[in-house]
Amino acid sequence: MGGISSIIGARAGKANYPKLSDEEVDELTVITSFTSAEIERLWILFNGLEVGGNGTISPQEMLKLPQLRFNPLGQRVIAVSKFHASRYSFRDFLQDLAVFSPQAPYEVKLHFAFKVFDVDGDGGGGD
């Protein structure tokens, strides 16, 4: 997938979005593996994906990320996300992407990778 650095760099332009409060950033650093600088860049990325003006993105909007759109497993990554929702808030977005952070625990990454490849959802490794 290229890691979180490539995701952050993918679309994080210099557009003018509302700024997150220091309290929001502090809370998000506690519940995710991201630094405050990464959270602020992901906020810009999220706002660049969000087209409806309602502060949420759809799975289809999330698939605009090149790391998902051009990845043969992009649809599976979305399918095994924690929220399985029709709309994602910024908090949902961060919690789903946290697995790609270099600071995310190895066990979390391993569990996520297993879920991506467990296409039939039976908890097994093969047919």
SERO-4910 file (N, C-alpha, C, O; in steps of 0.05 Angstrom, whole numbers):
BEGIN
 pado doro    nc1    nc2    nc3   cac1   cac2   cac3    cc1    cc2    cc3    oc1    oc2    oc3
  Met    A     16    -24      0      0      0      0     17     25      0      7     46     -8
  Gly    A     42     24      8     59     47      7     61     62     33     76     81     35
  Gly    A     46     55     53     47     67     79     32     94     80     23    104     60
  Ile    A     30    104    104     14    128    109     27    152     96     13    171     88
  Ser    A     54    153     94     67    176     82     58    180     53     54    203     45
  Ser    A     55    158     38     47    161     10     17    169      9      9    183     -9
  Ile    A      1    160     28    -27    168     29    -29    197     35    -44    211     22
  Ile    A    -14    207     54    -15    235     62     -6    252     38    -18    273     33
  Gly    A     15    244     25     25    260      3      9    259    -22     13    275    -40
  Ala    A    -10    240    -24    -24    235    -48    -41    259    -57    -40    267    -81
  Arg    A    -55    272    -40    -74    293    -48    -74    316    -29    -91    334    -32
  Ala    A    -56    317    -10    -56    338     10    -45    364     -1    -22    369      1
  Gly    A    -62    379    -14    -54    404    -26    -55    427     -6    -56    422     18
  Lys    A    -56    451    -16    -55    474      1    -83    488      3    -85    512      8
  Ala    A   -104    473     -2   -131    484     -1   -137    495     26   -125    488     46
  Asn    A   -156    514     27   -163    527     52   -187    513     65   -210    517     57
  Tyr    A   -181    496     85   -202    481    100   -203    492    128   -184    503    138
  Pro    A   -226    488    141   -227    496    170   -206    480    186   -201    457    180
  Lys    A   -194    494    205   -173    481    220   -185    465    243   -205    473    255
  Leu    A   -172    442    249   -180    427    273   -171    442    298   -150    454    298
  Ser    A   -186    440    319   -178    452    344   -155    435    357   -152    412    350
  Asp    A   -140    448    374   -118    434    387   -129    411    404   -116    390    406
  Glu    A   -152    414    416   -165    393    432   -172    369    414   -168    346    422
  Glu    A   -183    374    390   -190    353    372   -165    337    364   -165    313    363
  Val    A   -144    352    357   -119    339    348   -108    322    371    -99    300    367
  Asp    A   -108    334    395    -97    319    419   -113    293    423   -101    272    428
  Glu    A   -139    294    421   -156    271    425   -150    250    403   -149    226    409
  Leu    A   -147    259    379   -142    240    357   -115    227    358   -111    205    349
  Thr    A    -95    241    369    -69    229    373    -70    207    394    -54    188    393
  Val    A    -88    209    413    -91    188    433   -105    163    422    -97    141    429
  Ile    A   -125    167    405   -140    143    395   -129    131    369   -139    110    360
  Thr    A   -109    144    357    -97    133    333    -66    132    337    -56    140    358
  Ser    A    -52    122    318    -23    121    319    -10    145    305     14    145    301
  Phe    A    -26    165    299    -16    188    283     -5    210    301    -14    214    323
  Thr    A     15    225    290     25    249    303      6    272    297    -11    269    279
  Ser    A      8    294    311     -9    317    306     -5    327    277    -24    336    264
  Ala    A     20    327    268     26    337    240     12    318    220      1    328    200
  Glu    A     13    292    224      0    273    206    -30    278    206    -43    277    185
  Ile    A    -41    282    230    -70    286    232    -78    311    216    -99    311    202
  Glu    A    -63    332    219    -69    357    204    -68    353    174    -84    364    159
  Arg    A    -48    338    165    -46    333    136    -68    314    127    -79    318    105
  Leu    A    -76    295    143    -98    277    136   -124    292    136   -143    285    121
  Trp    A   -127    313    153   -151    330    153   -153    344    126   -175    345    114
  Ile    A   -131    354    115   -131    367     89   -139    346     67   -155    352     50
  Leu    A   -127    323     69   -133    301     50   -162    294     51   -175    292     30
  Phe    A   -173    290     75   -201    283     79   -219    304     66   -238    298     52
  Asn    A   -214    330     71   -230    351     60   -227    353     29   -246    362     16
  Gly    A   -205    344     18   -202    343    -10   -218    321    -23   -226    323    -46
  Leu    A   -223    299     -8   -240    277    -18   -269    283    -14   -286    274    -30
  Glu    A   -276    297      6   -304    302     14   -316    322     -6   -307    345     -8
  Val    A   -337    313    -20   -349    331    -40   -377    340    -34   -387    358    -47
  Gly    A   -390    328    -14   -418    334     -9   -422    358     10   -445    368     13
  Gly    A   -401    367     23   -404    390     41   -417    383     68   -424    400     83
  Asn    A   -419    357     74   -432    349     99   -412    338    119   -420    327    140
  Gly    A   -386    339    114   -366    331    132   -361    301    134   -349    291    152
  Thr    A   -372    286    114   -367    257    113   -359    250     84   -363    265     66
  Ile    A   -347    226     82   -341    216     55   -353    188     52   -358    174     72
  Ser    A   -358    181     28   -368    154     22   -345    135     16   -323    144     11
  Pro    A   -351    109     16   -330     90      7   -320     97    -21   -296     93    -27
  Gln    A   -338    105    -39   -330    112    -66   -311    136    -66   -292    137    -82
  Glu    A   -316    156    -49   -298    179    -47   -271    170    -35   -250    180    -43
  Met    A   -271    151    -16   -246    141     -5   -230    126    -26   -205    127    -26
  Leu    A   -243    114    -45   -230    100    -67   -216    119    -87   -203    110   -105
  Lys    A   -220    145    -83   -206    164   -100   -176    166    -93   -160    175   -108
  Leu    A   -170    156    -69   -141    155    -61   -127    136    -81   -135    113    -84
  Pro    A   -106    146    -94    -92    128   -113    -82    102   -101    -81     82   -115
  Gln    A    -75    103    -75    -65     79    -62    -87     57    -60    -81     34    -57
  Leu    A   -112     65    -61   -135     46    -61   -145     42    -89   -151     19    -97
  Arg    A   -148     63   -104   -160     61   -131   -144     43   -149   -155     28   -165
  Phe    A   -117     45   -148   -100     29   -166    -90      3   -154    -74    -11   -166
  Asn    A   -100     -3   -130    -91    -27   -116   -112    -49   -121   -136    -44   -116
  Pro    A   -104    -72   -130   -123    -94   -134   -139   -102   -109   -160   -114   -111
  Leu    A   -128    -94    -86   -141   -101    -61   -156    -76    -49   -166    -78    -26
  Gly    A   -157    -55    -64   -170    -30    -54   -199    -34    -45   -206    -25    -23
  Gln    A   -215    -49    -60   -242    -54    -53   -243    -71    -27   -261    -67    -10
  Arg    A   -225    -90    -24   -224   -107      0   -216    -90     25   -227    -94     46
  Val    A   -198    -71     21   -190    -54     43   -214    -39     53   -219    -36     78
  Ile    A   -231    -28     35   -255    -14     43   -275    -34     55   -287    -27     75
  Ala    A   -277    -57     44   -297    -77     54   -291    -86     83   -310    -92     98
  Val    A   -266    -87     90   -259    -96    117   -254    -74    137   -245    -78    159
  Ser    A   -261    -49    129   -257    -26    147   -274    -31    172   -293    -46    172
  Lys    A   -267    -17    192   -280    -20    218   -309    -11    218   -325    -21    234
  Phe    A   -316      6    200   -343     19    203   -364      9    183   -388     12    189
  His    A   -356     -2    161   -376    -13    142   -399      6    138   -422     -3    135
  Ala    A   -394     31    138   -416     51    136   -418     62    108   -400     59     91
  Ser    A   -441     74    103   -444     87     77   -430    115     77   -423    125     55
  Arg    A   -424    126    100   -410    151    103   -390    149    125   -395    136    146
  Tyr    A   -366    161    122   -345    161    142   -340    189    152   -338    208    136
  Ser    A   -339    192    178   -331    218    189   -301    219    189   -287    200    182
  Phe    A   -290    242    195   -260    245    196   -249    225    217   -228    213    212
  Arg    A   -262    222    239   -253    204    260   -252    175    249   -233    161    254
  Asp    A   -274    167    235   -275    140    223   -252    137    203   -238    116    203
  Phe    A   -248    157    187   -227    157    166   -200    152    179   -184    135    170
  Leu    A   -194    167    201   -168    164    215   -165    137    227   -144    124    225
  Gln    A   -187    127    240   -185    101    253   -181     79    232   -167     59    238
  Asp    A   -193     82    209   -188     61    188   -160     63    177   -147     42    171
  Leu    A   -149     87    174   -122     90    163   -100     85    183    -77     81    176
  Ala    A   -107     85    209    -86     82    230    -70     56    227    -47     55    235
  Val    A    -82     35    215    -67     10    211    -43     14    193    -24     -2    194
  Phe    A    -43     34    176    -21     39    158      1     57    169     21     62    157
  Ser    A     -3     67    194     17     83    207     41     66    214     38     44    224
  Pro    A     65     77    211     89     62    219     89     56    249    101     37    258
  Gln    A     74     72    265     73     68    293     52     48    302     50     40    325
  Ala    A     35     39    283     14     19    290     27     -7    298     47    -16    286
  Pro    A     17    -20    318     29    -46    327     28    -67    305      9    -68    289
  Tyr    A     49    -83    305     51   -104    285     27   -123    285     17   -131    264
  Glu    A     17   -129    309     -6   -147    311    -31   -135    298    -47   -150    285
  Val    A    -34   -109    299    -57    -96    287    -54    -98    256    -74   -103    242
  Lys    A    -30    -93    246    -25    -95    218    -30   -124    208    -42   -128    187
  Leu    A    -20   -143    223    -24   -171    216    -53   -179    215    -62   -193    196
  His    A    -68   -171    235    -97   -177    236   -111   -165    212   -129   -177    200
  Phe    A   -104   -140    206   -117   -126    183   -111   -141    157   -128   -145    141
  Ala    A    -85   -148    153    -77   -162    128    -92   -188    126   -101   -196    104
  Phe    A    -95   -203    148   -110   -228    147   -139   -223    139   -150   -238    123
  Lys    A   -152   -202    150   -179   -196    142   -182   -190    113   -202   -197    100
  Val    A   -162   -176    102   -163   -168     73   -163   -194     56   -177   -195     36
  Phe    A   -147   -213     64   -144   -237     48   -164   -259     54   -167   -279     40
  Asp    A   -179   -256     76   -200   -275     83   -226   -267     69   -245   -258     81
  Val    A   -226   -271     43   -247   -262     25   -274   -275     33   -295   -261     31
  Asp    A   -274   -300     40   -300   -313     47   -308   -308     76   -330   -317     84
  Gly    A   -292   -295     92   -299   -288    119   -301   -311    138   -315   -308    159
  Asp    A   -289   -334    132   -292   -357    149   -271   -359    171   -271   -378    187
  Gly    A   -252   -340    171   -231   -340    191   -209   -360    185   -190   -363    201
  Gly    A   -210   -373    162   -190   -392    154   -171   -380    133   -177   -359    122
  Gly    A   -150   -394    127   -131   -384    108   -134   -394     80   -120   -384     62
  Gly    A   -152   -412     75   -155   -423     48   -183   -431     42   -202   -421     56
  Asp    A   -187   -448     22   -214   -456     14   -229   -471     35   -251   -479     30
***
